[in-house]
C-alpha cells in the first residue's frame, strides 16, 4: 500500500491541485458549520468535490499520455519498465483524489445533517 505522501509527490502538479481543492472544500465545510450558518456554502463545496474528482481523472489521463510518449521513445528492453512505472504514477492521482473525495463526501453528509437538524430546531 502506498502512503498519501508518496501519492502527492509522485502525482506531481495534479496531485497538489487535488490536495488544494480538498483543503478548500474542508474549509468550506468548517465555515458552513461555524461562521456562515445563515448562508449556504454547500453548493460551492459540492462543486469543489466534482472539480477534485475531475482533476484526478485529468491527472491520470495526462500521466498516461506522458507514459505513452516515454515508451514510444524508449529502447525495447526499457519499454515494459517505463510502462509499469508510468502507469502506477498516473494512477496515484486518481487514487489520491478518490481517497480524499470519500472522506469529504462523508464530511459533507455530516454537515448537511447538522444543517437540517438546525433548521428543524428553528422551525419548532
PyMOL commands that set and color helices and strands:
alter all, ss='L'
color gray80, all
select helices_A, chain A and resi 4-11+13-34+42-72+79-123
alter helices_A, ss='H'
color red, helices_A
deselect
rebuild
show_as cartoon
